[in-house]
Amino acid sequence: MRDLIIIGAGPAGLAAALYATRKRIDCLVISKDLGGKSNYSVHLPESEGPGAIRADELVTVYKNRLEYLRHSHRLAGVKELTASDGAFVCTLDDGSTERARAVIVATGTHLRRIEVPGEKQFLSRGLGYSSISYSHLFAGKRVFLAGDTDRVLDSTLEISIHADAVTTALLAGGRYSPDLLARVGEIDRVTVIEEATIKEFRGDEYAREVVVSSSAGEQTIAADGFFVEPEPEPNTGFVGSGIGLESNGSLKVDGENRTGVPGLFAAGDVTGNGYEQILVSLGEGAKAALSAYRYLLKTGNRRE
Ligand SMILES: Cc1cc2nc3c(=O)[nH]c(=O)nc-3n(C[C@H](O)[C@H](O)[C@H](O)COP(=O)(O)OP(=O)(O)OC[C@H]3O[C@@H](n4cnc5c(N)ncnc54)[C@H](O)[C@@H]3O)c2cc1C
């Protein structure tokens, strides 16, 4: 049995792995890929520049380290995680198992696609699923946002600080807080389309316009950036029933990245921290590894 398994190798899992290695913990990283969502970025027309926090600069060093330490990671999916008698069992997609005294879950989130023409074609070319990393790049520009929860209203408040014009499509069937809706309604630069359905994204190299239908009919909206903001879904489908999840599927942690189960830690987007930032995930991964190290020291002598 190992000391520690880290599930996921996005920024959180990679930083956890680096710290675990430094502490010479007997650790295995199990992940479907290396880098996670930091492998993607949204390119905006005429907005490339020093404003963006570059994933490749931040994460590559951690990725290279793990690639070098080949014995310490398995490129595989975990299909089940169970806890019993102070030990954790990970069952992998191929049916094999790995055991450890402690586990860090760093499996991030995934985003629902809306499945409309042009979505796949322009994804990352002017069209993204999270505006939080890019809002400051829209000074003086036009932005289109769409979503079905308060997340899109929060994004609208943030982007309208920078952009000259924001069109926010509230998708039909969504749920929005009246207070937040009223606050957004007070901003002159924001146009809200209620009960909206997105029909199509169009463009050239980048997304340039979106076709939206609503009770007002069908309209074509041009913008410099497009964001569809569904609520991100935590990748926790493999977490066994004995381990409590929040109602949205996230793994809640305390200030030391401990979950409610002794020996089980979580870091990054999977915790539902709401920041969705590479630097936040890197920091949480490091913290989770150091907390796991303390836990291992307290619960067993590593040189016994
Ligand atoms: C298009 C796009 C652009 C972005 N741009 C920026 C930006 O410019 N700046 C910024 O700071 N942030 C940006 N973000 C957000 C940032 O990428 C994420 O906040 C960050 O990657 C989260 O790190 P994480 O380690 O928590 O999760 P993730 O990066 O999601 O990594 C999760 C890891 O878990 C693995 N995994 C998942 N399920 C399993 C399983 N069952 N078994 C094994 N492994 C599993 C995955 O393969 C992956 O390695 C962007 C996100 C997207 C989608």
The ligand as an SDF file (V2000), in Angstrom:
LIG
                    3D

 53 58  0  0  0  0  0  0  0  0999 V2000
  -10.8970   27.0990  -22.2350 C   0  0  0  0  0  0  0  0  0  0  0  0
  -10.3660   27.4480  -20.8520 C   0  0  0  0  0  0  0  0  0  0  0  0
   -9.5220   28.5230  -20.7020 C   0  0  0  0  0  0  0  0  0  0  0  0
   -9.0270   28.8680  -19.4480 C   0  0  0  0  0  0  0  0  0  0  0  0
   -8.1680   29.9300  -19.3400 N   0  0  0  0  0  0  0  0  0  0  0  0
   -7.6060   30.2140  -18.1460 C   0  0  0  0  0  0  0  0  0  0  0  0
   -6.6190   31.2720  -18.0260 C   0  0  0  0  0  0  0  0  0  0  0  0
   -6.2840   31.9580  -19.0010 O   0  0  0  0  0  0  0  0  0  0  0  0
   -6.0800   31.5190  -16.7930 N   0  0  0  0  0  0  0  0  0  0  0  0
   -6.4560   30.7920  -15.6800 C   0  0  0  0  0  0  0  0  0  0  0  0
   -5.9210   31.0350  -14.5880 O   0  0  0  0  0  0  0  0  0  0  0  0
   -7.3820   29.8050  -15.7700 N   0  0  0  0  0  0  0  0  0  0  0  0
   -7.9590   29.4930  -16.9680 C   0  0  0  0  0  0  0  0  0  0  0  0
   -8.8800   28.4850  -17.0610 N   0  0  0  0  0  0  0  0  0  0  0  0
   -9.2720   27.7540  -15.8390 C   0  0  0  0  0  0  0  0  0  0  0  0
   -8.1920   26.7490  -15.4080 C   0  0  0  0  0  0  0  0  0  0  0  0
   -7.7560   26.0100  -16.5440 O   0  0  0  0  0  0  0  0  0  0  0  0
   -8.7540   25.8200  -14.3430 C   0  0  0  0  0  0  0  0  0  0  0  0
   -9.2330   26.5960  -13.2550 O   0  0  0  0  0  0  0  0  0  0  0  0
   -7.6720   24.8660  -13.8230 C   0  0  0  0  0  0  0  0  0  0  0  0
   -7.1370   24.0850  -14.8730 O   0  0  0  0  0  0  0  0  0  0  0  0
   -8.2580   23.9410  -12.7510 C   0  0  0  0  0  0  0  0  0  0  0  0
   -7.2560   23.0870  -12.3200 O   0  0  0  0  0  0  0  0  0  0  0  0
   -7.6020   21.7240  -11.5660 P   0  0  0  0  0  0  0  0  0  0  0  0
   -6.3030   21.0200  -11.3930 O   0  0  0  0  0  0  0  0  0  0  0  0
   -8.4350   21.9930  -10.3810 O   0  0  0  0  0  0  0  0  0  0  0  0
   -8.5520   20.8990  -12.5750 O   0  0  0  0  0  0  0  0  0  0  0  0
   -8.3560   20.4920  -14.1040 P   0  0  0  0  0  0  0  0  0  0  0  0
   -7.4060   21.3980  -14.8060 O   0  0  0  0  0  0  0  0  0  0  0  0
   -9.7340   20.3460  -14.6340 O   0  0  0  0  0  0  0  0  0  0  0  0
   -7.6620   19.0510  -14.0400 O   0  0  0  0  0  0  0  0  0  0  0  0
   -8.3820   17.9030  -13.6660 C   0  0  0  0  0  0  0  0  0  0  0  0
   -7.5150   16.6650  -13.8640 C   0  0  0  0  0  0  0  0  0  0  0  0
   -8.2130   15.5140  -13.3760 O   0  0  0  0  0  0  0  0  0  0  0  0
   -8.1740   14.4730  -14.3590 C   0  0  0  0  0  0  0  0  0  0  0  0
   -9.3610   13.6400  -14.1420 N   0  0  0  0  0  0  0  0  0  0  0  0
  -10.6670   14.0060  -14.1520 C   0  0  0  0  0  0  0  0  0  0  0  0
  -11.4520   12.9510  -13.8450 N   0  0  0  0  0  0  0  0  0  0  0  0
  -10.6120   11.8960  -13.6250 C   0  0  0  0  0  0  0  0  0  0  0  0
  -10.8140   10.5180  -13.2800 C   0  0  0  0  0  0  0  0  0  0  0  0
  -12.0260   10.0160  -13.0560 N   0  0  0  0  0  0  0  0  0  0  0  0
   -9.7270    9.7200  -13.1760 N   0  0  0  0  0  0  0  0  0  0  0  0
   -8.4690   10.2140  -13.3830 C   0  0  0  0  0  0  0  0  0  0  0  0
   -8.2230   11.4990  -13.7150 N   0  0  0  0  0  0  0  0  0  0  0  0
   -9.2930   12.3220  -13.8340 C   0  0  0  0  0  0  0  0  0  0  0  0
   -8.1320   15.2210  -15.6910 C   0  0  0  0  0  0  0  0  0  0  0  0
   -7.6310   14.3720  -16.7120 O   0  0  0  0  0  0  0  0  0  0  0  0
   -7.1760   16.3700  -15.3340 C   0  0  0  0  0  0  0  0  0  0  0  0
   -5.8380   15.9460  -15.4020 O   0  0  0  0  0  0  0  0  0  0  0  0
   -9.3890   28.1210  -18.2990 C   0  0  0  0  0  0  0  0  0  0  0  0
  -10.2680   27.0190  -18.4380 C   0  0  0  0  0  0  0  0  0  0  0  0
  -10.7510   26.6760  -19.7000 C   0  0  0  0  0  0  0  0  0  0  0  0
  -11.6790   25.4860  -19.8420 C   0  0  0  0  0  0  0  0  0  0  0  0
  1  2  1  0
  2  3  1  0
  2 52  2  0
  3  4  2  0
  4  5  1  0
  4 50  1  0
  5  6  2  0
  6  7  1  0
  6 13  1  0
  7  8  2  0
  7  9  1  0
  9 10  1  0
 10 11  2  0
 10 12  1  0
 12 13  2  0
 13 14  1  0
 14 15  1  0
 14 50  1  0
 15 16  1  0
 16 17  1  0
 16 18  1  0
 18 19  1  0
 18 20  1  0
 20 21  1  0
 20 22  1  0
 22 23  1  0
 23 24  1  0
 24 25  2  0
 24 26  1  0
 24 27  1  0
 27 28  1  0
 28 29  2  0
 28 30  1  0
 28 31  1  0
 31 32  1  0
 32 33  1  0
 33 34  1  0
 33 48  1  0
 34 35  1  0
 35 36  1  0
 35 46  1  0
 36 37  1  0
 36 45  1  0
 37 38  2  0
 38 39  1  0
 39 40  1  0
 39 45  2  0
 40 41  1  0
 40 42  2  0
 42 43  1  0
 43 44  2  0
 44 45  1  0
 46 47  1  0
 46 48  1  0
 48 49  1  0
 50 51  2  0
 51 52  1  0
 52 53  1  0
M  END
$$$$
